[in-house]
Amino acid sequence: MTDKTNEQDVAFGFRRVGEGEKQGLVNEVFSKVAERYDQMNDLMSAGLHRLWKDDLVALLNPPPRQQPFNHLDVAGGTGDVAFRILRAGGPNTRVTVADISPEMVGEGRKRAEGDGLLGRLNFTVGNAETLAFPDRTFDGYTIAFGIRNVTHIDRALKEAWRVLKPGGRFLCLEFSQVDVPLLDRFYDAYSFTVIPAVGKVVTGDGQPYRYLVESIRTFPKQDDFKAMIEDAGFANVSYRNLTGGVVAIHSGWRI
């Protein structure tokens, strides 16, 4: 029996739950939506998530020629970002996907097999807070729309620093705080009414999408998250707002 005496409360959307409970609740959310996850991303963002991910990979800029490039994509179960990195990189680009949801990893592996990419792409089930890779393994690390779902963001950031080689780059694409007047009100109304309703129609259950919307609102603001990345040991940390701050790409380097 788990001892919860010293367990801290953490955010699960707008609720507070024990830190030992959150990961199981997050896993349940993604097990419900895995089969329609990419379809829902198209519907929720009107296709903008594709452009945001393209921007992420353009910033990563994997070498297009013979240079080896070993990359880790965390919380990228369906392979959407990993496929982009392979297309942008050269023949010696290799990508490992680590996602805590077996269902999401299963969807990604099926897609990669269908596209003939399994030779350059490895799918693993793993927790961003305790990555099963040696120190200084990867040239790059990306996490797109996943870090707000981990129980301890600071631990995930320190793990990202640990597994990167010196000179390696950390990039995080995440929903953020809208900084355009009036757009913030429209975005709130859209998020809390349209997204759960569409989720219910497409997947049969709107509740996971209500959690996902709430988790966006409880995620640290751009400057606060930048400070967390710096605290994890990264240098030259910066961020770029996209679509008026609906999302932001944060960047840092291990030196």
VENRAPE-V345111 format. One record per run of one state. SS is the DSSP state (H for helix, E for strand, C for the rest). FROM is the first residue (numbers start at 1). LEN is the number of residues. If there is no record, write none. Layout:
ss=SS from=FROM len=LEN
ss=SS from=FROM len=LEN
//
This chain:
ss=C from=1 len=8
ss=E from=9 len=4
ss=C from=13 len=2
ss=E from=15 len=4
ss=H from=19 len=27
ss=C from=46 len=2
ss=H from=48 len=13
ss=C from=61 len=8
ss=E from=69 len=6
ss=C from=75 len=5
ss=H from=80 len=9
ss=C from=89 len=4
ss=E from=93 len=7
ss=C from=100 len=2
ss=H from=102 len=13
ss=C from=115 len=6
ss=E from=121 len=5
ss=C from=126 len=1
ss=E from=127 len=1
ss=C from=128 len=2
ss=E from=130 len=1
ss=C from=131 len=7
ss=E from=138 len=7
ss=C from=145 len=2
ss=H from=147 len=3
ss=C from=150 len=3
ss=H from=153 len=11
ss=E from=164 len=12
ss=C from=176 len=7
ss=H from=183 len=21
ss=C from=204 len=3
ss=H from=207 len=11
ss=C from=218 len=4
ss=H from=222 len=10
ss=C from=232 len=3
ss=E from=235 len=8
ss=H from=243 len=3
ss=C from=246 len=1
ss=E from=247 len=7
ss=C from=254 len=2
//
